[in-house]
Amino acid sequence: MTGDSQPILLVTGMSGAGKSTVLQVLEDLGWETLDNFPLRLLANLLETYGESPTPIAIGLDSRTRGFAPTDIIRECEALASRDGVSLTTLFIDCSDSELQRRYNETRRPHPMARERQVADGISDERSLLEPLRKWAETLVDTSAYSTNQLQQVIRERFGKKDAQEMTVTVTSFGFSRGMPPLADLLFDMRFLDNPHWISGLRDLTGLDEQVADHIRQDPAFDPAFNSICNTLLELLPRYAAQDRSYLNIGFGCTGGRHRSVFSAEAAAQVLREAGFSPTVIHRNLESRPADPLERR
């Protein structure tokens, strides 16, 4: 978004997926946020803004009066064609099973369930929103995200950055607990010996020195990790040269508590020494050790 154009972000998605959290973060970042604002009134609203550079984020979902996805798409396309307007769209998605779990835990009624089961409301809303999901330029799946992780993703994507700055996030995770939805570069560390099966290491994590020593002693670690770091140091400047605003690097192991955690921390340190400022997220660090999930 350049020049004097008015940045507008349309935020929509499944109820319970995290739209409110997204809008709160955007507001903290200096955006003007409007939730459930009638889109047909947006053109009038823009007249009051004049040439204000303040970005606007508008939240829309199935609760919005007159909510009709095809009409919304048509109005947004007309708005985007206007001079001085830069409009983008963000769809916040989440798996049906995770949405159902969230509603069951909070005991809140789903807006489209009425007197029916939560699953019925989720199914109806997904069908209703499918045109918007296909049309949206950016999709964020929050199925495996905590609130803090979602906040971090939004800050990375929409926070103000210097022209040459690229936000780098290094995430550890467990393959048995699901793949991260936003990894640009992903490294599988399951070829290393698994500390889960070592007496005295099972209940520790990759942040503990005993686990770190065990992983370093694996003869496969040094050559593979050095190769990974050389690849990262080769690629990151090239991504930055392409004006990438953010880059997500994932390190995975089986459970997400030992090998991936240590590797992510070690890689982040290498990147810091090279002049980058990575954020490190350990997605499954607090997960309970479980033999059936580990396998190897």
C-alpha positions in Angstrom: 0.0 0.0 0.0 1.7 3.1 -1.2 1.2 6.8 -1.8 -1.9 8.5 -0.4 -4.2 5.5 -0.9 -6.5 4.6 1.9 -5.6 1.1 3.2 -8.7 -1.0 4.0 -8.6 -4.5 5.3 -11.8 -6.6 5.3 -11.6 -9.2 8.1 -14.2 -12.0 7.9 -14.3 -15.7 8.7 -15.8 -18.4 10.8 -17.4 -17.5 14.1 -15.1 -18.5 16.9 -12.0 -18.6 14.6 -10.5 -15.5 16.1 -11.8 -12.4 14.2 -12.3 -10.4 17.4 -8.7 -11.1 18.4 -7.4 -10.0 15.0 -9.3 -6.7 15.2 -8.0 -6.1 18.8 -4.4 -6.6 17.6 -5.0 -4.3 14.6 -6.4 -1.6 16.8 -3.2 -1.9 19.0 -1.2 -1.5 15.9 -2.9 1.8 15.1 -5.6 0.7 12.8 -9.1 2.2 12.9 -11.3 -0.9 13.5 -15.0 -1.3 12.8 -16.8 -4.5 13.7 -20.0 -5.6 12.0 -20.1 -2.3 10.1 -22.6 -2.2 7.2 -20.4 -2.3 4.1 -22.9 -0.3 2.0 -22.1 2.7 4.3 -18.3 2.4 3.8 -18.2 4.7 0.8 -19.8 7.5 2.9 -17.4 6.8 5.7 -14.4 7.2 3.4 -15.6 10.7 2.5 -15.2 11.7 6.1 -11.7 10.4 6.2 -10.5 12.5 3.3 -6.8 11.7 2.7 -6.2 10.2 6.1 -3.4 7.6 5.9 -4.9 5.7 8.9 -5.6 2.2 7.8 -9.1 0.8 8.4 -10.0 -2.7 9.4 -13.6 -3.8 9.0 -14.9 -6.9 10.6 -17.8 -8.8 8.9 -19.4 -12.1 9.7 -22.7 -13.9 9.6 -24.0 -11.7 12.5 -23.7 -8.6 10.4 -27.1 -7.2 9.3 -27.8 -8.0 5.6 -24.8 -10.3 5.4 -24.7 -11.7 1.9 -21.2 -12.9 0.7 -21.9 -12.4 -3.1 -23.1 -8.8 -2.4 -20.1 -8.2 -0.2 -17.7 -9.3 -2.9 -19.4 -7.1 -5.5 -19.3 -4.1 -3.2 -15.7 -4.6 -2.3 -14.6 -5.0 -5.9 -16.4 -1.8 -6.8 -14.7 -0.1 -3.8 -11.3 -1.4 -4.7 -11.6 0.0 -8.2 -11.8 3.6 -6.8 -8.8 5.9 -7.0 -7.1 6.3 -3.6 -8.3 3.0 -2.1 -6.2 0.0 -1.4 -8.4 -2.9 -0.3 -7.3 -6.3 0.9 -9.2 -9.2 2.4 -8.4 -11.6 5.3 -10.3 -14.7 6.0 -9.9 -16.3 9.5 -10.6 -20.0 9.3 -10.6 -22.9 11.7 -11.4 -26.6 11.6 -14.9 -27.7 12.4 -13.7 -30.0 15.2 -11.7 -27.2 16.9 -14.6 -24.7 16.5 -16.9 -27.2 18.1 -14.5 -27.7 21.0 -14.2 -24.0 21.6 -17.9 -23.5 21.7 -18.4 -26.5 23.9 -15.8 -25.2 26.4 -17.1 -21.6 26.5 -20.8 -22.7 26.4 -21.6 -19.8 24.1 -24.3 -20.4 21.5 -23.2 -20.4 17.9 -24.9 -17.5 16.0 -26.3 -19.9 13.3 -27.2 -22.8 15.5 -30.3 -21.3 17.2 -31.8 -24.2 19.1 -29.8 -26.8 17.2 -26.4 -28.5 17.8 -23.3 -26.4 17.5 -22.1 -28.6 14.7 -25.1 -27.8 12.6 -24.5 -24.0 12.9 -20.8 -24.5 12.0 -21.8 -26.5 8.9 -24.4 -23.9 7.8 -22.0 -21.0 8.3 -19.2 -22.7 6.4 -21.5 -23.2 3.4 -22.6 -19.6 3.6 -19.0 -18.2 3.8 -17.4 -20.4 1.1 -17.6 -17.7 -1.6 -15.7 -15.3 0.7 -13.2 -17.9 1.7 -12.4 -18.6 -2.0 -12.3 -14.9 -2.8 -10.1 -13.7 0.1 -6.5 -12.8 -0.7 -5.1 -14.1 2.6 -6.3 -17.0 4.8 -5.2 -17.7 8.3 -6.1 -21.0 9.8 -6.2 -20.8 13.6 -6.9 -24.5 14.3 -3.5 -25.0 16.0 -3.0 -21.5 17.3 -3.3 -20.2 20.8 -4.5 -16.7 21.2 -0.9 -15.5 21.7 0.2 -17.2 18.5 -2.6 -15.7 16.5 -1.7 -12.3 17.9 1.9 -12.8 16.8 0.9 -13.8 13.3 -1.2 -10.6 12.9 1.5 -8.4 14.3 4.0 -9.9 11.8 1.7 -9.4 8.8 0.2 -6.0 9.5 2.6 -4.2 11.9 4.6 -1.3 10.6 8.1 -2.2 9.5 11.0 -0.4 8.0 11.3 -0.7 4.3 14.2 -3.2 4.4 13.0 -5.1 7.5 11.7 -8.7 7.2 10.0 -10.3 10.2 11.3 -13.9 10.7 9.5 -16.4 12.9 11.0 -19.7 13.9 8.4 -22.3 15.1 8.9 -25.7 16.7 6.0 -28.2 16.4 5.1 -31.8 16.5 4.0 -33.6 13.3 1.7 -35.9 15.4 -0.2 -32.8 16.6 -0.6 -31.2 13.1 1.4 -29.2 10.6 1.8 -25.4 11.1 -0.4 -23.7 8.6 1.9 -20.8 7.7 5.4 -22.4 7.3 7.4 -21.0 4.3 10.4 -23.2 5.0 10.0 -26.5 6.9 12.7 -28.8 8.3 11.9 -32.4 9.6 14.2 -33.3 12.5 12.7 -36.8 13.0 15.9 -38.4 11.6 17.6 -37.6 15.0 17.5 -40.0 17.9 14.3 -39.3 19.9 15.0 -38.2 23.6 11.4 -39.2 24.5 12.6 -42.8 24.7 15.7 -42.0 26.8 15.4 -42.5 30.6 15.6 -39.2 32.3 15.0 -37.1 29.2 11.3 -37.9 28.5 9.9 -35.3 30.8 12.4 -32.6 29.9 12.3 -30.5 26.7 14.7 -29.2 24.1 15.3 -26.2 26.3 17.0 -28.4 28.9 20.8 -28.8 28.6 20.6 -32.6 29.1 18.4 -32.9 26.0 20.5 -30.5 24.1 23.6 -32.6 24.8 21.9 -35.7 23.7 20.9 -34.2 20.4 24.3 -32.7 19.8 25.9 -36.1 20.3 23.8 -37.6 17.5 26.3 -38.0 14.7 23.7 -37.0 12.2 23.0 -33.6 13.9 26.1 -31.5 13.0 26.2 -32.1 9.3 22.5 -31.8 8.8 22.1 -28.7 11.0 25.0 -27.0 9.4 23.5 -27.6 6.0 20.2 -26.2 7.2 21.8 -23.1 8.6 23.8 -22.6 5.4 20.5 -22.9 3.4 18.8 -20.3 5.7 21.6 -17.9 5.5 21.6 -18.2 1.7 17.9 -17.9 1.3 16.9 -15.2 3.8 18.7 -12.3 2.1 17.1 -13.4 -1.1 13.6 -13.4 0.4 14.3 -9.9 1.8 15.5 -8.7 -1.6 12.0 -9.7 -2.9 10.4 -7.3 -0.4 9.0 -10.1 1.7 7.5 -8.7 4.9 7.6 -11.9 6.9 9.1 -15.4 6.7 8.0 -18.4 8.8 10.5 -21.2 9.4 9.3 -24.5 10.9 11.2 -27.2 12.7 9.3 -30.4 13.3 9.8 -33.6 15.2 7.2 -36.2 16.3 5.9 -34.7 19.5 7.2 -31.1 19.3 9.0 -31.1 22.7 12.6 -32.2 22.2 14.4 -32.3 18.8 12.3 -29.5 17.1 12.6 -27.2 20.2 16.3 -27.5 20.4 16.8 -27.1 16.6 14.6 -24.0 16.5 16.5 -22.4 19.3 19.8 -23.2 17.8 18.8 -22.0 14.4 17.4 -18.7 15.8 20.7 -18.1 17.5 22.6 -18.6 14.2 20.2 -16.1 12.6 20.7 -13.6 15.4 24.5 -13.8 14.9 23.9 -13.1 11.2 22.0 -9.9 11.9 18.3 -11.1 11.9 15.9 -10.8 14.8 13.8 -13.9 14.8 10.8 -14.5 17.0 10.7 -18.1 18.4 7.5 -19.9 19.0 7.3 -23.4 20.6 3.9 -24.6 19.7 3.8 -27.9 21.5 6.3 -27.3 24.3 3.6 -27.5 27.0 2.0 -30.6 25.5 1.9 -33.7 27.7 4.4 -36.5 26.7 2.4 -39.4 25.2 3.9 -42.6 23.9 1.2 -43.3 21.2 2.1 -39.9 19.6 5.8 -40.4 19.6 6.3 -43.6 17.6 9.8 -42.4 16.8 
